[in-house]
Structure formats: C-alpha cells, structure tokens
Amino acid sequence: MSASGGTKAIVAALAANLAIAVAKFVAFLFSGSSSMLAESVHSVADSGNQGLLLLGGKKSQREATPQHPFGYGRERYIYAFLVSIVLFSVGGMFAVYEGYEKILHPHELEAWYWPVGVLVFAIIAEGFSFRTAIKESNESRGELTWTQFVRRAKAPELPVVLLEDLGALVGLVLALFGVGLTLATGNGVWDGIGTLCIGILLIGIAIVLAAETKSLLLGEAAGTDQVEKIKAAVVDGETVTRIIHMRTLHLGPEELLVAAKIAVQHDDTATEVANAINAAESRIREAVPIARVIYLEPDIFNETAAATGTNPATAPGAPDAPDAAPTQPDH
C-alpha cells in the first residue's frame, strides 16, 4: 500500500483499538456495564477492520495476471466494503441488541470506577489515533472540506479510519454519558440507552461507508482536475487536433485507465499518427502519473456525422459536446 493509503493512520488505529479493547473487557467484567460490553465489541470490530484494510493493501500489490490483466488494485475497495459490513453486523447490531436487553432488564453497576477510568483512557487513546488520521488526511485533502474528502477520496483507507475514529470518540462519550447517568440516578436503564445510541451510531457510519465504497467498486472516473490535465496533454494542435470523446476509470486508488478517440489530420501517415499517439501517452503520464493504462484510438473528425446522432447536441465529437468524460460527481 502506498503512503497515500494512510498506513501510518491504520497502524495507529490498530494499536489504539487493541489496547482499548482489552481495557474495556476488563472494565465490563468488573462492572457488568452493557455500554462497556458494547464498546468492547466495537473496539474488537475496529481492530479487525484495520487488519482487513492492511490485508487489502497487501493483496492489491500483486502483479497483473492473464485472468486479471488490469491487476488487483480494487482489492482495497473490496476490503473497505467488508469493513462496513463488519462494523454494521458485529459492532452496530450487537450494540443495539445489548442496549435493548439492558433497557428491558436493567441492573446497577458494580465497581463503577473501572468503566469510568477505562473510558477516560480510551478517549485519550482514540484521540491520538484520530489526530494521526487527520494529519495523514491533510496531506492529500487539499482545499476539500472533510465531507468532500470522504466522498471523493479514491483511496478508501483514510476515510474509513477517519469515520471509525470519529464514531469511536462519539461512542465513548455516549458510553460515559450512560454510565454517568446510571451512577447518578441508580437506574441501569441509562446504561442501556447509552448502549443503544452507540449501536445506532455505528450502523449509521457503516451505511455511509458501504455507500462510498460501493461507488468505488462500481468504478469511478478521474477527478475534474485530472480530466483537465489529461485533455490538455492529449492535444498537440498539430497531429492530434482534438478529443472526440474520452472515458477514464479508476482501476485502483493509484491506477487510472484512460481511453479516448482522438482526431488526427486526414493526410497524416501511419507513422506520424503512431508517433503522435506515443507522444500523447507520454504527456498524459507526465501530467497524471497514475494514468497507467492508456488506449488512444485515432479517427478523422467529421462534424456533420457527429451532429447526426440521436441527440446532436451531446453526440461524441459534436461542437457543443464535452471533450472528456463527465466530471466526477459526489458518491
């Protein structure tokens, strides 16, 4: 996995969650708090999720094969999608069930200082992990808002870790809220309510992650800035006069496929066209280094033929038609 995949953030989150999971289980055993049990399972699920992200990054580095000629870059998307499933089932649904049971059958907390102490420790540890994820994300976020970054990032690891850590911090506050009210009122129902809120939070985060990674699995085009760079690199104004139409597709976070039909002069020789294509490919790779697979098809642009399509205004190559793939929408 490349540095842009946020390996440092994943490792920091994994270390924090393993330590927190052990502490939470100990607190649950001494106190009987359902919030602590839900948070324990949450931390175990998060630890497994970080392991899945690291595994996906490792598998995505395999070389292309005849059966998979475009490589395994999308392994990272698949494992990120698995993370959303684990978070939903193991984390969210378990917490909802445990909270429901605790509301129906509440009991007082024992050794209250255990859950309170562990929650304070967990908030500090998760804060460190969240800070690392923010620092890693800022290196690639640019001027995007955090919402835009999560929705548009092609590398799934950092958005996953960011949302997990944010959910963990909010969940810890909810658990502390439930434990605190249980201690203040002597009513164990509050512990169950806190647990139920944690479950709803995790399910919400899992749904967001599933929607974002599904879009990546389906295949997303290059971002608007990359499309503009490719357009500028293809046309040389001499042999390649324009782009008739173009499509881009992410084969993985750092692998981009570019396919375009380009217009050349009608009297160019085959050698001139071949040299122009090779030069255009070199310019594309220089402008957008992640453009690994490039297919350029030469053609003679015919404005009359382009305008006779079903919808002349949007027919490929028409005067008013876009010269490139549609700009990348939000997921």
N, C-alpha and C positions, 0 to 999 in steps of 0.2 A: 504494500500500500504506500502510495506516495505521501509526502509530508502534508499535502493538501487534504489528505483523508482524515487528518486530525488524530494520528496515532497517539500522540502525547496526551491529548484530551481523553481518549478511550482508556489508556493505561491508568491515568489519574483517577478516572471514574471507577474503574475496576478495583483498584486498590482501596479506594474510599468505601465502596459498597461492600466489599468482603469484610472489612473491619467493622463496619456499621452493622452488617447482618449478624455477626457473632454477638456483638454487644446487645442488639435488640432481642435476640433469642434468650440471652441470659436474663435480661430485664423481664421478659414475658414469663419465664419460668418462676421468677421470684415474686412477680406482682399479679400474674393472671390477667393482665390488661389485654383486651382484644385489639385495641389500637396498636399495641406493641407487636402482637402476633401478625396483624395485617402489614405493619411496617417491616417486620422481619421477612415475610414472604416477598414484599415489594423489593427489598434490598437483594434478596437471593435472585429474584427475577431480573433485576437490573444487572447483577453480576453476570448472569447467563447471557444477557443481551450484549454486554460488552464483549464477552467471549465470541458470540456469533459475529459481531462486527469485525473482530480481528481475524476470525476464520474466513469470512467473506473476502477481506482484503488479501489474505494469503492465496486463496483459490483464484482470485481474479488475475493474478500474475502469471498464470500458466500460459504457455505458448499456444498459438492457434494450431488446430488440427484439421485434417481434411473434413471431419464431421462438423467441426465448429470453426470455419475458416475466418471468422471475424473475432476469434478469441473469446475470452471469458470475462471481459470487463463488467458485464451485467451481473456477475455473481454478487457484487457488492450491493446491488439493488435487491436481489433475492433475499439475502441475509438480513438486510434492513427491513424488508417486509415481514420476515419471520419474527423480528424483534417486536413489531407492532402486535402480532398475534400472541406472542408470549406475554407481553405487557397487558393485553386485554384479558386473556384467559387466566394466567397464573396470578397476575397482580390484581387487576381490576375486579374480576368476577369473584375471586376468593374473598377480597376485602368486602365486597357488597354482601356476600353470604354471611361472613363472620359478623359484620355490623348488624345485619338483620337478626341473627341469632342472639346477639348480645342485647339488642333492644327488647327482644321477647323475654330473655332470661338474664336480666342484669345481676351483677354481684359487686360487692365492694372490692376496691383494690387492696392488695397486700404489699407491704414494703414499697410504698409509693416513691421513695427516693431513688429506687432503681430505674423506673421508666423516665422520671424527670431528668436524672443525671445522664442517662443514655441519650435522651432526645437532645439535650444541650450539646453533648459530644457529637451527635450525628449532624446537627445543624452546622457546627463548625467544620466538620469533615466534608459535608456536601457543599458548603460554601467554598471551600478550597477547590473542590472538583469543578464547581460551576464557574469559578473565576478562571481556571485553566481553560475551560471550554470557550469562555468569552474571549480570552486573549488569543486563542488559536483561531477563532472565527473572525476576529477583527482583521487578521492578516489577509483574508480573502473577501471580506464583506464589502469593502469599499464604501461607497456612499449609500448603499442599500439600507433600508430600515430593517429591523430584526424580523419583522413579518415577511418582508420581501426576500430576505436572505433565506429563511426557512422554506419559502415557497419556490424559490428559483435555483437554489443550490443544486448542482449536478452531482456533487459528492455527498452521499446521504449520511455519512458518519457524524459530522459535526451537528447538523440539525437534530439528529436522533439523540446525541449526548446532551445537547442544549435543552431539549424538551424533557428528557428524562431527569436531568439535574434540577430543572425548574419545578417539575412535578414532585420530585423528592423533597425539595425545600418546602413547597407549599403543603405537601402531605405531612411533613414533620411538624409544621405549625398547627395543622389540623389535629394531629395526634396529641400535641402538647395542650391544645385547647380542650380536647375531650378528657384527657387525664386531669387537667387542672379543674375543670368544672365538676368532674366526678369527686375529686378530693374536697372541693368547696361545698358541694351540696350533699355528698354522701350517696348520690344516686348514680348507679352504674350505667344508666341509660345514656348518659352523656358520652361515656366511653364508646358505646355502640354507635352513637350518632357521628362521632369523630371518625370511626372506622368506616361507616357508610359513606361519608363525604370523601374519604381517601379513595374508596373504590370508584365512585363516580368520577373523580378527578382523573384517575388512571385510565378509565375507559375512554374519557374524552380525549386524552393525549394519544391513546392507542388509535383512535379513529382518525385523528389528524395525521399521524404517521402513516397509517395504512393508505390514506388518500394520496399523500405526497409520493410515497414510494410506488404506488400503483401507476401513477403518471410516468414515473421514471422507467418502470418496467415496460409500459406500453411503447415507450420511445419518444424522446423529446428532441426538438430541433435545437440548433445552436442559439445562443442568446443574440439579442439585437446587435450588440456591439461587434460580436464575432461575425455575424452575417455581413455587416457593412464592411468589415476588413476583408472578407473573402471576395465580396463584389468588387472592391477597389483593386484587389490583387489580380483578379482574373483578366480584366480588360486591359489590353496594352495600347489600344487605339490604332494599331497597325494591322496585325493579322487577326487578333481577336477584337471584334468591334463592339460586341455587347453580349450579355447573358440573355438567352431566350427564356429559360426557366431553370430553377435550381432547387434542390432539396438537400437538407442537412439532417443528420441523425446521430445522436449520441450512442455509440456502441458501449460506452462506459464513461465514468466521470472524466477521464483524461484521454478519451479516444473519440474522434469525430469522423463520421463519414460525410463526404461531400460529393454529390452527383449533380452535374449540370450539363445542359445543352448550350453550347456557345456558338455564336455566329462568326463565321470567317469569310474572307473575301472569295468571291466566286472563281477568281482566276488564280488562286494560290495553288501551288503544287503540293503533293502529298508530303514531301519533305518539309516544306515551310509550315504546313499545318502541324505535323508531328513535333517540330521544334518549338512551335508556339505553345502547344499543349504542355510539353515538358517544362518550358519556361514558366507557364502559368501555374503548374503544380508546385514548382519551386517557390514562386512568390506566395502562394497560399500557405505553404508550410512555414515560410518565414514570418508571415503575418499572423497566423494562428497555428502555433506549434502542435496543438493536439489534433490537428487535421491529419490523421494517419492514413486513411483510405480515401483516395480521390479518383473519381471517374469523370472525365470530361469528354463529351461527345460533340464533334464538330458538325455544323449544319449551315446551310445557306438561309439567312433570314429572309422571309417573304412576308412583307407587311400585309399584302392582300389576303394571303392564305391564313395568316394569323387572325385576321379580323373576321373570318367567315365561320368561326366556331359557334357553338350554341349560344354563348354569351360573348359577343365580340369584345366587350369592354374588359373582360377578365381572361380572355384566351391567352395561353402562353405566347409571349412574343408580341402581343398587341401593344400599340403605342401607350395606352394608359395602364397596362398591366404591370404589376410589380416584377422586378427583375430577379427577385430572390424568394426564398421560402418565407412564409408568413413570420412575422416577428414572434418571439417566444411568449406565449400567454402565461399567466399565472396558472398554477395547477387547479 
